[in-house]
Amino acid sequence: MPRTDILAPDIREFLATRVFAHLATRMEDGSPQVSPVWVETEDDFIVVNSAVGRIKDRNIRRDPRVALSAVHPDDPYRCLMIRGRVERITETGAEEGIDRLARKYTGADRYQWRRAGEVRVLYSIRPTHVATIP
């Protein structure tokens, strides 16, 4: 069922759990590409953290339209489907952001899978359509 209150408290609560979302972007030929991602919210945005040069980074910079889906970690019949646009891409705060997400998802103080020379980046997604089950 479509939502008119895009990031309502129940949606924010859902995204505050250790939910793994699947981010869909479009390849240059129009085919879909999907990656599991960690998520958080900030203001009216859903924020995803990745690294410059990855497939999702290249796809988002070319076409900011994205979709996310997630299944609640405690109830596999509770689902969230979101369509939106990446409105902001920034490296500012991305290193701190990936460490914050590592604390949420792994309990570690720092993100343990950093690669030498990697440049982290934040993508702020403005949801345009949200559907939930139930």
VEXMI-214628 format. One record per residue (C-alpha): z, y, x. Coordinates in steps of 0.1 Angstrom, whole numbers, plus 5000, padded with zeros to 4 digits. Layout:
BEGIN
<pt><Z>Z</Z><Y>Y</Y><X>X</X></pt>
...
***
This chain:
BEGIN
<pt><Z>5000</Z><Y>5000</Y><X>5000</X></pt>
<pt><Z>4990</Z><Y>5034</Y><X>5015</X></pt>
<pt><Z>5018</Z><Y>5058</Y><X>5025</X></pt>
<pt><Z>5019</Z><Y>5095</Y><X>5019</X></pt>
<pt><Z>5050</Z><Y>5100</Y><X>5039</X></pt>
<pt><Z>5034</Z><Y>5089</Y><X>5071</X></pt>
<pt><Z>5064</Z><Y>5086</Y><X>5095</X></pt>
<pt><Z>5091</Z><Y>5081</Y><X>5068</X></pt>
<pt><Z>5126</Z><Y>5070</Y><X>5079</X></pt>
<pt><Z>5118</Z><Y>5033</Y><X>5072</X></pt>
<pt><Z>5087</Z><Y>5035</Y><X>5094</X></pt>
<pt><Z>5106</Z><Y>5051</Y><X>5122</X></pt>
<pt><Z>5133</Z><Y>5025</Y><X>5119</X></pt>
<pt><Z>5107</Z><Y>4997</Y><X>5120</X></pt>
<pt><Z>5091</Z><Y>5012</Y><X>5152</X></pt>
<pt><Z>5126</Z><Y>5017</Y><X>5168</X></pt>
<pt><Z>5131</Z><Y>4980</Y><X>5170</X></pt>
<pt><Z>5117</Z><Y>4959</Y><X>5198</X></pt>
<pt><Z>5085</Z><Y>4955</Y><X>5178</X></pt>
<pt><Z>5053</Z><Y>4947</Y><X>5198</X></pt>
<pt><Z>5024</Z><Y>4965</Y><X>5184</X></pt>
<pt><Z>4987</Z><Y>4957</Y><X>5189</X></pt>
<pt><Z>4966</Z><Y>4987</Y><X>5197</X></pt>
<pt><Z>4929</Z><Y>4986</Y><X>5187</X></pt>
<pt><Z>4904</Z><Y>5009</Y><X>5204</X></pt>
<pt><Z>4866</Z><Y>5009</Y><X>5205</X></pt>
<pt><Z>4845</Z><Y>4998</Y><X>5234</X></pt>
<pt><Z>4815</Z><Y>5019</Y><X>5243</X></pt>
<pt><Z>4792</Z><Y>4994</Y><X>5224</X></pt>
<pt><Z>4814</Z><Y>4998</Y><X>5193</X></pt>
<pt><Z>4831</Z><Y>4964</Y><X>5196</X></pt>
<pt><Z>4869</Z><Y>4963</Y><X>5191</X></pt>
<pt><Z>4894</Z><Y>4959</Y><X>5220</X></pt>
<pt><Z>4930</Z><Y>4951</Y><X>5212</X></pt>
<pt><Z>4961</Z><Y>4952</Y><X>5235</X></pt>
<pt><Z>4997</Z><Y>4945</Y><X>5229</X></pt>
<pt><Z>5018</Z><Y>4977</Y><X>5236</X></pt>
<pt><Z>5053</Z><Y>4990</Y><X>5235</X></pt>
<pt><Z>5058</Z><Y>5019</Y><X>5211</X></pt>
<pt><Z>5082</Z><Y>5048</Y><X>5204</X></pt>
<pt><Z>5080</Z><Y>5078</Y><X>5181</X></pt>
<pt><Z>5083</Z><Y>5115</Y><X>5189</X></pt>
<pt><Z>5081</Z><Y>5141</Y><X>5162</X></pt>
<pt><Z>5052</Z><Y>5132</Y><X>5140</X></pt>
<pt><Z>5036</Z><Y>5109</Y><X>5166</X></pt>
<pt><Z>5036</Z><Y>5073</Y><X>5177</X></pt>
<pt><Z>5036</Z><Y>5073</Y><X>5215</X></pt>
<pt><Z>5021</Z><Y>5046</Y><X>5237</X></pt>
<pt><Z>5023</Z><Y>5044</Y><X>5275</X></pt>
<pt><Z>4996</Z><Y>5030</Y><X>5297</X></pt>
<pt><Z>4979</Z><Y>5037</Y><X>5330</X></pt>
<pt><Z>4949</Z><Y>5058</Y><X>5339</X></pt>
<pt><Z>4917</Z><Y>5038</Y><X>5342</X></pt>
<pt><Z>4927</Z><Y>5008</Y><X>5321</X></pt>
<pt><Z>4903</Z><Y>4997</Y><X>5293</X></pt>
<pt><Z>4924</Z><Y>5013</Y><X>5265</X></pt>
<pt><Z>4926</Z><Y>5046</Y><X>5286</X></pt>
<pt><Z>4888</Z><Y>5048</Y><X>5290</X></pt>
<pt><Z>4882</Z><Y>5039</Y><X>5253</X></pt>
<pt><Z>4908</Z><Y>5064</Y><X>5240</X></pt>
<pt><Z>4894</Z><Y>5092</Y><X>5261</X></pt>
<pt><Z>4859</Z><Y>5085</Y><X>5248</X></pt>
<pt><Z>4869</Z><Y>5079</Y><X>5211</X></pt>
<pt><Z>4904</Z><Y>5089</Y><X>5200</X></pt>
<pt><Z>4904</Z><Y>5069</Y><X>5168</X></pt>
<pt><Z>4928</Z><Y>5039</Y><X>5170</X></pt>
<pt><Z>4946</Z><Y>5014</Y><X>5149</X></pt>
<pt><Z>4980</Z><Y>4997</Y><X>5154</X></pt>
<pt><Z>4995</Z><Y>4966</Y><X>5137</X></pt>
<pt><Z>5029</Z><Y>4952</Y><X>5141</X></pt>
<pt><Z>5051</Z><Y>4924</Y><X>5127</X></pt>
<pt><Z>5088</Z><Y>4930</Y><X>5125</X></pt>
<pt><Z>5107</Z><Y>4910</Y><X>5151</X></pt>
<pt><Z>5133</Z><Y>4898</Y><X>5126</X></pt>
<pt><Z>5110</Z><Y>4892</Y><X>5096</X></pt>
<pt><Z>5075</Z><Y>4880</Y><X>5102</X></pt>
<pt><Z>5066</Z><Y>4888</Y><X>5066</X></pt>
<pt><Z>5073</Z><Y>4925</Y><X>5072</X></pt>
<pt><Z>5042</Z><Y>4941</Y><X>5086</X></pt>
<pt><Z>5030</Z><Y>4976</Y><X>5095</X></pt>
<pt><Z>4993</Z><Y>4987</Y><X>5098</X></pt>
<pt><Z>4984</Z><Y>5022</Y><X>5110</X></pt>
<pt><Z>4952</Z><Y>5041</Y><X>5116</X></pt>
<pt><Z>4952</Z><Y>5074</Y><X>5134</X></pt>
<pt><Z>4939</Z><Y>5096</Y><X>5162</X></pt>
<pt><Z>4952</Z><Y>5102</Y><X>5197</X></pt>
<pt><Z>4958</Z><Y>5140</Y><X>5197</X></pt>
<pt><Z>4975</Z><Y>5143</Y><X>5231</X></pt>
<pt><Z>4970</Z><Y>5126</Y><X>5264</X></pt>
<pt><Z>4993</Z><Y>5136</Y><X>5292</X></pt>
<pt><Z>5008</Z><Y>5123</Y><X>5325</X></pt>
<pt><Z>5038</Z><Y>5146</Y><X>5321</X></pt>
<pt><Z>5068</Z><Y>5125</Y><X>5312</X></pt>
<pt><Z>5049</Z><Y>5092</Y><X>5314</X></pt>
<pt><Z>5070</Z><Y>5078</Y><X>5343</X></pt>
<pt><Z>5102</Z><Y>5085</Y><X>5325</X></pt>
<pt><Z>5086</Z><Y>5072</Y><X>5293</X></pt>
<pt><Z>5077</Z><Y>5038</Y><X>5307</X></pt>
<pt><Z>5113</Z><Y>5035</Y><X>5321</X></pt>
<pt><Z>5127</Z><Y>5044</Y><X>5286</X></pt>
<pt><Z>5104</Z><Y>5018</Y><X>5270</X></pt>
<pt><Z>5115</Z><Y>4992</Y><X>5296</X></pt>
<pt><Z>5151</Z><Y>4998</Y><X>5287</X></pt>
<pt><Z>5142</Z><Y>4993</Y><X>5250</X></pt>
<pt><Z>5121</Z><Y>4962</Y><X>5255</X></pt>
<pt><Z>5135</Z><Y>4944</Y><X>5285</X></pt>
<pt><Z>5170</Z><Y>4959</Y><X>5291</X></pt>
<pt><Z>5160</Z><Y>4969</Y><X>5326</X></pt>
<pt><Z>5166</Z><Y>5005</Y><X>5339</X></pt>
<pt><Z>5131</Z><Y>5007</Y><X>5353</X></pt>
<pt><Z>5097</Z><Y>4994</Y><X>5345</X></pt>
<pt><Z>5093</Z><Y>4964</Y><X>5368</X></pt>
<pt><Z>5055</Z><Y>4959</Y><X>5367</X></pt>
<pt><Z>5044</Z><Y>4992</Y><X>5384</X></pt>
<pt><Z>5014</Z><Y>4989</Y><X>5407</X></pt>
<pt><Z>5009</Z><Y>5009</Y><X>5438</X></pt>
<pt><Z>4990</Z><Y>5041</Y><X>5431</X></pt>
<pt><Z>4992</Z><Y>5036</Y><X>5393</X></pt>
<pt><Z>4993</Z><Y>5068</Y><X>5373</X></pt>
<pt><Z>5011</Z><Y>5065</Y><X>5340</X></pt>
<pt><Z>4999</Z><Y>5083</Y><X>5309</X></pt>
<pt><Z>5012</Z><Y>5090</Y><X>5274</X></pt>
<pt><Z>4990</Z><Y>5088</Y><X>5243</X></pt>
<pt><Z>5004</Z><Y>5106</Y><X>5212</X></pt>
<pt><Z>4989</Z><Y>5091</Y><X>5181</X></pt>
<pt><Z>4990</Z><Y>5111</Y><X>5148</X></pt>
<pt><Z>4990</Z><Y>5085</Y><X>5120</X></pt>
<pt><Z>4965</Z><Y>5092</Y><X>5092</X></pt>
<pt><Z>4971</Z><Y>5061</Y><X>5072</X></pt>
<pt><Z>5001</Z><Y>5037</Y><X>5071</X></pt>
<pt><Z>5004</Z><Y>5005</Y><X>5051</X></pt>
<pt><Z>5034</Z><Y>4982</Y><X>5050</X></pt>
<pt><Z>5040</Z><Y>4947</Y><X>5037</X></pt>
<pt><Z>5063</Z><Y>4944</Y><X>5017</X></pt>
***
